[in-house]
Amino acid sequence: MKERGAGDDRLLNLHERPVEELRALLDELYADEQRVSYRRRVLHGKIDILRAELVRRLKEDREAGRDIVSGSDIERLIDILANDLRGVSRVDVTDDDDFDDVDD
């Protein structure tokens, strides 16, 4: 199956397509959604594991009297807060995305 991006033309001229083709397209999109959903759940599991390890280490550092916030943590926070895409993660943005039409 060919991967499609923002230029996906599968939803153009739907009124001209036969019902069988629409059903096949719907089945294909459901399958795509299932693959993405599975991948998202796997990634969230990995994130949870890493977050738990980080919390464990930070707790150890705090109990040992070490600093738990570093300069790089502050820089990362500044980068996050300076992001002007209003909640859109940089990893979600592709070259095909156009934010010129976003209302201020």
HUFEN-V228059 format. One line per field, one symbol per residue. phi: phi as a letter, one per 20 degrees, with the letter a starting at -180 (. if undefined). psi: psi as a letter, one per 30 degrees, with the letter a starting at -180 (. if undefined). A space follows every 10 residues. Layout:
phi->???
psi->???
//
This chain:
phi->.efddfegdf delffeefgf ffffffffff fgffffffff ffffffffff fffffgffff fffenefddd ffffffffff fefeelnefg feedfffcdf effe
psi->kkkkbfgkgf gkheffklee eeeeeeeeee eeeeeeeeee eeeeeeeeee eeeeeeeeee eeffglkfkl eeeeeeeeee ffkggifkkf ffklffkjgf gkk.
//
